[in-house]
Amino acid sequence: MCLCCSERIGMRQSQVDKLYAGLKDLSEERRGKLEERFRLFQLNREVDDLEQWIAEREVVAGSHELGQDYEHVTVSAKNEF
């Protein structure tokens, strides 16, 4: 193999290495953004679930049903909470 071919291969290898490093940096940046969005999605889902749970408890708390006796009240409380 001649010296000029070896130099060209070395230069091309250097270019490929730089392109690969740039691609790797971009993929790591994208991964970070995706992970951040996923955490935000999870938080929003938890907030939605909590809001739904609170709304259900507000209905129970706002109910004027007091129960007929202690046993009825404790059974109702277990079922509703």
N, C-alpha and C positions, 0 to 999 in steps of 0.2 A: 504494500500500500504506500502510495507516495505521501510526502509530507504535506502537500497542499490539501489532499483528501482528508488527512487526519485533522488538519486545522479546521476545515469546513465542518467536519463531523463534530469537533469540539465546540465550535461556535453554535452549531444547530442544537447541540445538547444543552448548551447554556441558555439558548432562547426557550427551549422546551421547559427547562427547569424554572425559568422566570415566569412563563405562562402558567405552569402548574402551581407555583407559589401564589400567584395572583388569584387563580381559580379557587385554591384552598382558602385563601383569606375571605373571598366573597361567600363561599359556602359556609364558613364559620359565622360570618355576619348574618347570613340568612337564617341559619340555625338558631342563633340567639334571638332574632326577631320572632321566629316561629314559636320558640319556647316561651317568650314573653307574652305573645298573643294567646297561647294555650293557657298560661296561668291566669290571664285576664278572663278568658272564657270560663275557666273553672270557678273563679271568684264570682262572676256574674251568675253562674248557675247556682252556686251556694246561696247567693243573695236572693235569687228568685225562690228557691226552696224555703228559705227562712221566712220570706214575706208571705208565702202561701201558708206555712205553719202558723205564723202569727195571725193571719186572717181567720184560719180555722179556730184558733183559740179565742179570738175576739167574739166569734159567733157563740161559742160555748159560754164564755164569760158574760155575754150580754143576754143570755137566755134567762127567762123568768121562771123556768122550770126549777123548782126547789126539791122535788122528790116527795114521795109519800111518807117515807120513814128513813131511818139511818141506813138500813141495808140497801134500799133503793138508791140513795144518794151515793154510797160508796161504790156500788156496781156501776152507776152512771159515770162517776168520776174516773174509774178505771178504764171504761170504754172510750171516754172522750179525751182523756189525757194519756 
